[in-house]
Amino acid sequence: MTIQIPGIQSERIEAAMREILAALGEDTDREGIVGTPARVAEMYQELFAGLQQNPSDVLATGFEEDHDEMVVVKDIQFFSMCEHHFLPFYGLAYVGYIPRGRVVGLSKLVRALEILARRPQLQERLTTQYAEAIMESLDPWGVGVVIEAEHLCMAMRGVNKPGTKVSTSATRGTFRSQAMTRSEFLSLLGR
């Protein structure tokens, strides 16, 4: 079943992929390659679906709850594409927030990250966008995000250092202004 995301032009992706293969010296009619442009176009429909989605839409589905203690979701696996080399980066995200009378289903926090990760990204931007989407949508007392990822552009090319991990963080509200809140968050992550 082919996914068709509005705004993503599969025909142009296929044509561009054929050109790339030809520029590499490949025979674009070779049996193993002939279907590659269509497969890449279909894959890009999935990998970049977040370009046409807004994380605030999924975070809008919440409910009023008299809970004002920290909520933490750990070890959220994600995959994204680095916009610099169009190679994947992947890893784990950790998010915590302190509700101000409104909570969101835990799966919504995961879905919001997925939307943001399914765009050409930078890890630093992904971390910031995730924290800001939660702050804007839920209006919590504060939010903290930590993302740890491995970048294939560092593992496969350039410095050729597989296993190297990059950590980024973003804090908003009480997670930024109160050291004890930030410390509690990091201790719940085991850091």
RARA-V650547 format. One record per pair of residues at least 6 apart in sequence whose ideal C-beta (glycine too) atoms are under 6 Angstrom apart, sorted by the first residue. I is the first residue (numbers start at 1). J is the second residue. D is the distance in Angstrom with one decimal. If there is no record, write none. Layout:
i->I j->J d->D
i->I j->J d->D
//
This chain:
i->2 j->42 d->5.7
i->3 j->45 d->4.5
i->3 j->46 d->5.8
i->5 j->45 d->5.1
i->5 j->49 d->5.1
i->5 j->52 d->5.4
i->6 j->52 d->6.0
i->7 j->52 d->5.1
i->8 j->45 d->5.5
i->10 j->41 d->4.1
i->13 j->41 d->4.0
i->13 j->44 d->5.5
i->14 j->37 d->4.0
i->14 j->38 d->5.7
i->14 j->41 d->4.7
i->17 j->37 d->3.9
i->17 j->40 d->4.7
i->18 j->28 d->5.2
i->18 j->37 d->4.9
i->21 j->28 d->5.2
i->22 j->28 d->5.6
i->26 j->33 d->5.6
i->48 j->118 d->6.0
i->49 j->118 d->5.0
i->50 j->115 d->4.4
i->50 j->118 d->3.2
i->50 j->119 d->4.5
i->51 j->119 d->5.2
i->53 j->115 d->4.6
i->55 j->112 d->3.8
i->55 j->115 d->4.6
i->55 j->116 d->5.7
i->55 j->133 d->4.3
i->56 j->133 d->6.0
i->56 j->137 d->4.8
i->58 j->108 d->5.0
i->58 j->111 d->4.5
i->58 j->112 d->5.5
i->59 j->104 d->5.7
i->59 j->108 d->5.6
i->59 j->112 d->5.4
i->59 j->137 d->3.6
i->61 j->108 d->5.9
i->62 j->102 d->5.2
i->62 j->103 d->5.9
i->62 j->104 d->4.0
i->64 j->101 d->6.0
i->64 j->102 d->5.9
i->65 j->103 d->4.6
i->67 j->99 d->5.4
i->70 j->96 d->5.4
i->70 j->98 d->5.3
i->71 j->97 d->5.8
i->72 j->96 d->4.1
i->72 j->188 d->4.9
i->73 j->95 d->5.3
i->73 j->106 d->5.8
i->73 j->109 d->5.3
i->74 j->94 d->5.1
i->75 j->92 d->5.2
i->76 j->93 d->4.3
i->76 j->110 d->5.5
i->76 j->113 d->5.8
i->78 j->93 d->5.7
i->78 j->113 d->5.7
i->78 j->117 d->4.5
i->79 j->88 d->5.9
i->79 j->90 d->4.5
i->80 j->89 d->5.6
i->80 j->117 d->4.1
i->80 j->121 d->4.6
i->81 j->88 d->5.8
i->81 j->120 d->5.6
i->82 j->89 d->5.2
i->82 j->153 d->5.4
i->83 j->120 d->3.8
i->85 j->153 d->4.2
i->87 j->152 d->4.3
i->87 j->153 d->4.6
i->88 j->152 d->5.1
i->89 j->149 d->4.8
i->89 j->151 d->4.2
i->91 j->148 d->5.0
i->91 j->149 d->3.2
i->91 j->150 d->5.9
i->92 j->148 d->5.5
i->93 j->113 d->5.5
i->93 j->147 d->4.8
i->94 j->146 d->4.5
i->94 j->189 d->5.0
i->95 j->109 d->5.7
i->95 j->145 d->5.1
i->96 j->144 d->4.8
i->96 j->185 d->4.6
i->97 j->134 d->5.8
i->97 j->140 d->4.3
i->97 j->143 d->4.4
i->98 j->140 d->5.4
i->98 j->141 d->4.1
i->98 j->142 d->5.3
i->99 j->140 d->5.4
i->100 j->139 d->5.8
i->100 j->140 d->5.4
i->100 j->141 d->5.3
i->102 j->138 d->5.8
i->104 j->138 d->5.9
i->112 j->133 d->5.6
i->113 j->130 d->5.7
i->116 j->126 d->5.6
i->116 j->129 d->5.1
i->116 j->130 d->5.7
i->123 j->149 d->5.5
i->123 j->166 d->5.8
i->123 j->168 d->5.3
i->124 j->168 d->5.4
i->127 j->145 d->5.4
i->127 j->147 d->4.9
i->127 j->168 d->4.2
i->127 j->170 d->4.7
i->128 j->170 d->5.1
i->130 j->145 d->5.1
i->131 j->143 d->5.2
i->131 j->145 d->4.5
i->131 j->170 d->3.8
i->131 j->172 d->5.3
i->134 j->143 d->4.7
i->135 j->143 d->5.4
i->135 j->172 d->4.8
i->141 j->173 d->5.5
i->141 j->174 d->4.9
i->142 j->172 d->5.8
i->142 j->173 d->3.0
i->142 j->174 d->3.5
i->142 j->175 d->4.0
i->143 j->172 d->4.9
i->143 j->175 d->6.0
i->144 j->171 d->4.9
i->144 j->175 d->4.0
i->144 j->185 d->4.4
i->145 j->170 d->4.7
i->146 j->169 d->4.8
i->147 j->168 d->5.1
i->148 j->165 d->5.4
i->148 j->167 d->4.8
i->149 j->166 d->5.6
i->150 j->165 d->5.6
i->154 j->161 d->5.6
i->154 j->164 d->5.5
i->155 j->162 d->3.9
i->174 j->181 d->4.7
i->175 j->181 d->5.4
i->175 j->182 d->5.4
//
